[in-house]
Amino acid sequence: MPPWRWRLLFPQKTLNEIEKAIERSELQHGGELRFAVENALAPGQVWRGFSARQRAEQLFSELRVWDTEHNSGVLIYLSLADREVHIIADRGISALVAQAEWEAITQTMQHAFQRGDFLYGSLQGIERITALLAAYFPPGAPQRNELCNKPVIVKN
């Protein structure tokens, strides 16, 4: 996967829309969302048999998605080379939501991505995660933004 490939699939306008969607989402619940896109795993990770899921879990930690007041952080991770979407949820929300629900969201996103509609797929995923977080973590007062809303482009 060429290092510039993400720019074609996620131009600045798309990244801005994703950031705005996350901002709107977080007004509706007490959770936190992060969105990360990575072209490909680093060669050393590939050599060691590192999976996209393992990388998502690693980024969950590195981006401190686990470090929220209510343990309600959620990472949406896209591995472009592997054509995989992974949703990693902190223990507060994952204890309440069945893995099948997270997988259904990733499938919805992947179907849109297969059609080449990366903005729509991303927004659909955010919308569905928003509904889950709102159901289990209604907004409290005062709400503060614990994690950056800007999508992360992981460069190796």
C-alpha positions in Angstrom: 0.0 0.0 0.0 1.7 3.3 -1.0 2.1 5.7 1.9 -0.1 8.3 0.1 -3.0 6.0 -0.5 -5.0 7.2 2.5 -5.1 10.7 1.0 -7.2 9.4 -1.9 -9.7 7.6 0.4 -9.7 10.1 3.2 -9.1 13.6 1.7 -9.1 16.5 4.1 -12.8 17.2 3.5 -13.7 13.7 4.6 -11.5 13.9 7.7 -13.2 17.2 8.6 -16.6 15.6 8.2 -15.6 12.7 10.4 -14.3 15.1 13.1 -17.5 17.1 13.0 -19.5 13.8 13.3 -17.5 12.8 16.4 -18.1 16.3 17.9 -21.9 16.0 17.4 -21.8 12.4 18.6 -20.2 13.3 21.9 -22.9 15.8 22.7 -25.3 12.9 22.8 -23.6 10.7 25.3 -21.0 10.4 28.0 -18.5 8.3 25.9 -15.5 9.3 23.8 -14.7 8.3 20.2 -11.4 8.1 18.4 -11.0 7.3 14.7 -7.8 6.0 13.2 -6.7 5.2 9.7 -3.5 3.3 8.9 -2.2 2.4 5.4 -0.3 -0.7 6.4 1.4 -2.2 9.4 5.1 -1.5 9.8 7.3 -4.2 8.1 8.5 -5.4 11.5 4.9 -6.0 12.7 4.1 -7.9 9.5 7.2 -10.0 9.9 6.2 -11.0 13.4 2.7 -11.9 12.3 1.0 -8.9 13.9 -2.7 -8.7 12.9 -4.7 -5.6 12.2 -6.8 -6.5 15.3 -3.6 -6.5 17.5 -2.6 -3.2 16.0 -6.0 -1.7 16.8 -5.6 -2.9 20.4 -2.1 -1.3 20.5 -3.4 2.0 19.2 -6.3 1.9 21.7 -3.6 2.0 24.3 -1.3 4.5 22.6 -4.1 6.9 21.9 -5.3 6.5 25.6 -8.8 5.6 24.6 -9.0 3.5 27.7 -8.3 6.6 29.8 -11.7 8.1 30.2 -13.7 8.9 33.3 -16.4 6.3 32.7 -14.3 3.7 30.8 -16.5 4.5 27.8 -14.0 5.2 25.1 -14.3 3.6 21.6 -11.7 3.3 18.9 -12.7 2.9 15.2 -9.6 1.5 13.5 -9.3 1.1 9.7 -6.4 -0.9 8.2 -6.4 0.0 4.6 -3.9 -2.6 3.5 -5.8 -5.4 5.2 -9.2 -3.9 4.3 -10.3 -4.4 7.9 -12.3 -2.3 10.3 -11.9 -3.0 14.1 -13.9 -1.4 16.9 -12.1 -1.6 20.3 -14.3 -0.5 23.2 -13.2 0.2 26.8 -14.4 -2.1 29.5 -17.3 0.2 30.6 -19.1 0.0 27.3 -17.9 -3.5 26.2 -19.4 -5.0 29.3 -22.8 -3.7 28.1 -22.6 -4.3 24.4 -22.4 -7.8 22.8 -19.5 -8.4 20.4 -22.0 -9.2 17.7 -23.2 -5.6 17.8 -19.7 -4.2 17.2 -19.2 -6.7 14.4 -22.5 -5.6 12.8 -21.2 -2.0 12.8 -17.9 -3.1 11.2 -19.7 -5.0 8.5 -21.9 -2.0 7.7 -18.7 0.1 7.4 -16.9 -2.4 5.3 -19.8 -2.7 2.9 -19.7 1.0 2.3 -15.9 0.9 1.9 -16.1 -1.9 -0.6 -18.3 0.5 -2.7 -15.6 3.1 -2.4 -17.8 5.3 -0.1 -15.4 6.0 2.8 -17.2 9.0 4.1 -20.6 7.3 4.2 -19.2 4.2 5.8 -17.3 6.2 8.5 -20.4 8.3 9.3 -22.6 5.2 9.5 -20.2 3.6 11.9 -20.1 6.8 14.1 -23.9 7.1 14.0 -24.4 3.5 15.2 -21.8 3.7 17.9 -23.4 7.0 19.0 -26.7 5.2 19.5 -25.1 2.5 21.6 -23.2 5.0 23.8 -26.3 7.2 24.2 -28.3 4.2 25.4 -25.7 3.2 28.0 -23.9 6.5 28.8 -26.4 9.3 28.6 -24.9 12.8 28.6 -24.1 14.2 32.0 -23.4 17.7 33.0 -20.9 19.2 32.6 -19.6 17.3 29.6 -16.0 17.7 28.8 -14.1 16.4 25.8 -11.5 13.9 27.1 -10.0 12.8 23.8 -9.2 14.6 20.6 -12.0 14.4 18.0 -9.6 14.7 15.0 -9.1 11.5 13.1 -5.6 10.0 13.4 -3.7 9.1 10.3 -1.1 6.6 11.5 2.1 6.9 9.4 4.8 4.2 9.5 
